[in-house]
Structure formats: structure tokens, C-alpha cells
Amino acid sequence: MTTHIATVAGIAVDTRHWIGGARVASATTFTDESPIDGRVLAEIARGGQVEADAAVAAAREAFPGWAATPRQERAALLRAVAEGVEKRLEDLAIIETTDNGALLRSHRRGVMPRVAHNFRFFADWLDGLGHDDFDTRGHTNHVSWDPAGPCVLITPWNAPLMLATWKVAPALAAGNTVVLKPAEWSPLTASLLADIAAEAGLPAGVLNVVQGYGAEAGAALVAHPDVRRISFTGSVPTARRIAQAAAANLVPASFELGGKSPLLVFADADLDLAVDLAVEQYDNAGQVCLAATRLLVESSIAEEFTRRFTARAQALVQGDPRDEATDLGPNIHPRQLDKIDGFVQRALAAGARAVIGGERGDGLYYRPTLLTDVAQDSEIVQEEVFGPVLTLQTFDTEDEAILLANDTRFGLAATVATGERDRAERVTARLVAGTVWVNCFFVRDLRAPFGGSRESGVGREGGTWSFDFYCDLKNTVTAPKGWQDHG
């Protein structure tokens, strides 16, 4: 007898899709393995055109009722989902760590609480969403945000549930229905989210989860003519293919893509702080799109910076992500590890020098790596590695630092370490980036716009920007005359 329940770390996870308020199996499956030890976790239902059609049909059928649900009721249901996340926080943290290899302590203390916060934030923001009416020659203008329709949301493997709910929560709050396609390398918490949403009372068809490969399930979803919004986080090549599919149906798409972000360290910076910021870029084994992987350090302090950085980085503990003492876990998949090592070995062959690292560890672990003697136009400086690999270059002037920082095809984020407020204002004004941090890193507020410039993305989400994307904005202009007098 075939079972559709996988037991992962003692926690039951349904391996089927969630479509129209019911579990749906597929004729075929794909294997989900843990990056911690390579153990098979589950055989996951492998969706394709049939499942995509069914999920979009369910979302389309549920849309009128959900769109007509008063804001306060939608917000209350989202808050109930947040409560459900908090009740199962430990399960979610354990499952996600087992599935994608990120630190359990981070999931417990930061990531899963943020998942709940995503739902609460957009529920609260919906309550206050509005624009003051304004006058045009005595006529009243009233701006409203109307639900757009079924949305397809495709999410990555490096922070699966947090990044999924960053999209799911505003889409649902706006009155849309959703088809979520999680990454095939880390699908398990999306299945638990479906259970939590159902238990919270979300109507059937409002949230659907289709599992599978991008070339099969993902391609079928983004090309579906009944989809009204597409949001994708992932690689630039995949975004190009999605954009082509979306263009055929004139569907608005939001893309949060790769990055090759710089960390600019000026001689006037607090050097210990700057080193802390640099070492932090190894978070999640370097699998963070926002990571400042290019360290740009003023020449006069480069030697001392490198000495302090090396001491700090070599003290990082690499090991089992379930251990509280671990700082770096494994990379997600053998293919990803091969990709990381390929970048490093090609850089070394081209003349780069490994200050630390530069080699694989056991299993799916890669040693924290810092490369110097790299050319600005080299592959290792220009292309996203998505692993624990940093480069270090030096500069002599502020203008040179900015030139180096901006000299890639990306523009997702940048970090600046300086002790001079005037310098910070000058430099940040000239950096090409969607987010700039000054003397800090990874401080995120959902009220702020988030997205990338150049090939790092299209569009902004967060706060009202999310609703601007997930809604059709309408302006209603009313004349002061023409009303019947019933008095």
C-alpha cells in the first residue's frame, strides 16, 4: 500500500500536492534528500501540466468569493495562519533545517518567527491601506486596490518558507488566490503551510501548493492564461523564460534575482565592525542572494583587515546545522556544491590566491573561502557563486571604490562601512542597489521597498509596494452634480 505521509525527524509531512482544499497525488514522484547527510527524506508528488491546470482552476473558482470577503475577515484569517505557524514553530524549524541544511538555531529564533510576522504584517497593512481622496475641479478622486486574480508564486530553496510567505501573505491579503510552487530541493515546509492554512480556516482553493520541477510544473503554471500575477525569486536565466511566458498573456511579473553585492570598507571605518560584517556574509553557507560577496577594502587598511578577517573566519564552526555550536552548515545539493567548487577552481587556475579555504569539506560542506588577486573582469568577481566564497579587492579613492562596486550586471544590495556620515551619504547616493546598509547588514523592515536593480530584479515589494503589484489599482472620479434628489 502506497503511503503519502513521510516521517521526518518524527514529524509527519504529506508528500502530495494541496489543490482545491484537498490532497492530490501524482502519477510520478521525485526524491527529496537532506543535505546534512544525504538521507532520503521523502518521495514527493511530481506535478506537471495536469496538476498546474487543476490548481489554477481551483484558484480561479475560489477567487470571486475570496475577493469579495471583507478586508477585516481576510486579515483575521491571515492572523490565524500566523498563530498556526507559531504553534508549529518547532516542527517547521526542524523540518526546514533537515530539508535545506540551514542552521536550526536561526530557524527557531529568527526565520520561523519572521514567517508568522509576514502574515501579521500584511494583515495589519491591509487594514490601513488607502489613499486620501483628492479634488480635481470639484470632482472627487478615490483610489482603490482591487484584487487581480489567481497568482503563481515560485520560491527558492535557500529560505523556503520565509520567502514563500513574503509573497503568499500580501497576495492573499490583497484578495487574490494563490498557487505556490516551492523549490524541488526543499519542498517540505510548503506542505506544512498548506495544513496550517487549512486549519486556520482558509477557504478551499485560496491557497494551493503544486510540487515539482521548474521545467514541468513551473513552466505550466507561468504559461497558464488564467494567471493574473507571477512572482519569482531565483536565477536570471529562469526569470528570462518566465518573462517570455508572462509576456504572451500580458501578465505582470515581479522578479527578485541574483546578486553580486559589494561591501565597501573605508579606512575611517570601525575595523572590528567591518570585519564582523564581512564574516557575516558566510551566513547560510553563503546561500544568501543579498550577501556582500565582494569585499572592497581601502588599501591602507587592507593588510590589517585581512589579518583580522582571517582569524575570525577560521574560528567559524562548520558542522551539523542542528548543533547549537555550528556556524556554517552544508550546501543544499551536490549540483550546487559542484558549481561552487567549479567557480573557485577556475579562479585559482586563473591566478587567484586562496587566503582561506578554496576546497571542499566532507559531504556537502565547502570550506569558507576568501580569494584575493582577482581581476575586476574575472568570472569570480562578476558571477554569483551562491556559496561561502568571498573575494577581496583594494581601492585607493572613494571614486575608485564606487566604480568597482557598480561594475557588475547586478544591483541587489550593497553594504558600506565608514566612520564619516558625509562619506556615507555621498557613497550611498551613487551606488546602484535596491538596498544599501551602512555599518550594518540584513536589517529588513516589511514597510520598506525590496527588490533589485539591473539584472537583480524587476519591481519592488513590501508595504504598499506589495499591494501595488498584487492589485489592479483603480481611480474613481465622481462629479459633484447629477445625483437624484430623493428628499
Disulfide bonds with the S-S distance in Angstrom:
none
